[in-house]
């Protein structure tokens, strides 16, 4: 599939996807705090930070999703 200029649609960057995943994991842990959701949250945040995101980026993504 292409846009009107013949270019493929832009995909979200890996950093953006990681920030969204971390925000979703934070929401899941807030809803049902247990060791599984905590581990998932820690892993998602670490991945996002490894890709250059900050905690403020994740916080902003959580706020935007609400």
C-alpha positions as CSV (number, residue, x, y, z in Angstrom):
1,X,0.0,0.0,0.0
2,X,1.3,3.5,-0.8
3,X,0.3,7.0,-0.2
4,X,-0.6,9.5,-2.9
5,X,3.1,10.2,-3.6
6,X,3.8,6.5,-4.1
7,X,5.6,6.2,-0.8
8,X,4.9,3.4,1.7
9,X,3.1,4.5,4.8
10,X,5.4,5.5,7.6
11,X,5.8,3.0,10.4
12,X,6.2,4.1,14.0
13,X,9.9,4.0,15.1
14,X,11.0,1.2,17.4
15,X,11.5,3.9,20.1
16,X,7.9,5.0,19.8
17,X,6.6,1.5,19.9
18,X,8.7,0.8,23.0
19,X,7.4,3.9,24.7
20,X,3.8,2.8,24.0
21,X,4.5,-0.7,25.3
22,X,6.0,0.7,28.5
23,X,3.0,3.0,29.0
24,X,0.6,0.1,28.5
25,X,2.7,-2.0,30.9
26,X,2.5,0.8,33.5
27,X,-1.3,1.0,33.1
28,X,-1.6,-2.8,33.4
29,X,0.6,-2.8,36.6
30,X,-1.5,0.0,38.1
31,X,-4.7,-1.9,37.4
32,X,-3.5,-5.3,38.6
33,X,-0.3,-4.9,40.7
34,X,1.5,-8.3,41.0
35,X,5.0,-9.6,40.3
36,X,4.2,-10.6,36.7
37,X,3.0,-7.1,35.7
38,X,5.9,-5.5,37.7
39,X,8.4,-7.7,35.7
40,X,6.7,-6.8,32.4
41,X,6.8,-3.1,33.4
42,X,10.5,-3.2,34.3
43,X,11.4,-5.0,31.1
44,X,9.3,-2.6,28.9
45,X,10.8,0.5,30.6
46,X,14.3,-0.9,30.2
47,X,13.7,-1.6,26.5
48,X,12.4,1.9,25.9
49,X,15.3,3.5,27.8
50,X,17.8,1.4,25.8
51,X,16.2,2.9,22.6
52,X,16.7,6.4,23.9
53,X,13.4,7.2,25.7
54,X,13.2,8.9,29.0
55,X,10.8,8.3,31.9
56,X,9.2,11.6,30.9
57,X,8.5,10.2,27.4
58,X,6.7,7.2,29.0
59,X,4.8,9.4,31.4
60,X,3.7,11.6,28.5
61,X,2.5,8.6,26.5
62,X,0.4,7.4,29.5
63,X,-1.1,10.9,29.8
64,X,-1.9,11.0,26.1
65,X,-3.5,7.6,26.1
66,X,-6.0,8.6,28.9
